[in-house]
Every structure is written in structure tokens, then in C-alpha cells.
Amino acid sequence: MATPITDKEWAQILVHAWTDEAFRKKLEKSPTAALKEAKKKFGFKYDVFVNIPDPPADLTQEQLHAFAHGMSLSSPKSCSYS
């Protein structure tokens, strides 16, 4: 089973990015490489950098597409601009 980044690990990564300009640039340019570097440096156990859950079953592809383009979902059957 995959091990995701914990909130504590992510907090440490953010602080490292805030205090180390080279790491911050690497995180922005090549996030996978930067996260592997942080894993080794801090002894983290994660092996999953991004966990993308399945979309909600009650939303259509059209609704998901609309939401991805800046619309908010006011109900499962309609979309509106926020």
C-alpha cells in the first residue's frame, strides 16, 4: 500500500522551501525531484506525492469540466459562476 505525504511532512517541506531558495526553485521547477530530495534529507517514509481521489459519483463529466474551469457547483444538477 502506498504511503502519502503527511501534513507534518508537508509542513516541513514548506518551511524548507521558505528557508532555502535553491530548494524552493527546485520544488517549483521539478517537484518530483525536490520531494525525493526532501524524503532522503529528512528521512520521510512517503512514496506517493499526489493522491488524486476518484471524482464524486453524483457529478457528470460536464459538471466536472465546468468546475475545473472556474465555475462553482451550486447543486449536483447545476453550475454557476462564483
C-alpha positions in Angstrom: 0.0 0.0 0.0 1.3 3.5 -0.9 2.3 5.9 1.8 1.2 9.5 1.2 2.9 12.6 2.4 1.6 13.5 5.9 0.6 17.0 7.0 3.6 17.2 9.2 6.0 16.2 6.4 4.3 18.7 4.0 4.8 21.4 6.7 8.5 20.6 6.9 8.8 20.7 3.1 7.1 24.1 3.0 9.4 25.5 5.7 12.4 24.1 3.9 11.2 25.8 0.7 10.7 29.1 2.6 14.2 29.0 4.1 16.2 27.5 1.2 15.9 29.4 -2.1 17.6 26.7 -4.1 15.2 24.0 -2.8 12.2 26.3 -3.5 13.3 26.8 -7.1 13.8 23.0 -7.5 10.3 22.4 -5.9 8.7 24.8 -8.4 10.7 23.5 -11.4 10.9 19.8 -10.7 8.6 18.9 -7.8 9.1 15.1 -8.0 12.9 15.5 -7.8 12.6 18.0 -5.0 10.2 15.8 -3.0 12.6 12.8 -3.5 15.4 15.0 -2.2 13.4 16.1 0.9 12.4 12.5 1.6 16.1 11.5 1.7 17.2 14.6 3.7 14.5 14.3 6.4 14.0 10.5 6.4 10.4 10.7 5.4 8.6 7.5 4.5 6.2 8.7 1.8 6.2 7.1 -1.6 3.2 9.0 -3.0 3.5 12.7 -3.8 0.0 13.4 -5.0 -3.1 11.4 -4.2 -5.9 12.0 -6.6 -9.2 10.5 -5.4 -11.9 9.3 -7.7 -14.4 12.1 -8.7 -17.7 12.3 -6.8 -20.1 9.7 -8.3 -23.0 12.2 -8.5 -21.3 14.6 -10.8 -21.4 14.4 -14.6 -18.3 14.9 -16.8 -19.8 18.2 -17.9 -20.1 19.4 -14.3 -16.5 18.3 -13.5 -15.3 20.1 -16.6 -17.2 23.3 -15.6 -15.8 23.2 -12.1 -12.2 22.7 -13.4 -12.7 25.9 -15.4 -13.7 28.2 -12.5 -17.4 27.6 -12.0 -18.8 26.6 -8.6 -21.3 23.9 -8.2 -24.5 25.2 -6.6 -26.1 21.8 -6.7 -25.4 18.4 -8.3 -27.7 19.4 -11.3 -26.5 22.9 -12.0 -23.4 25.0 -12.1 -23.0 28.8 -11.6 -20.1 31.2 -11.7 -18.8 32.3 -8.4 
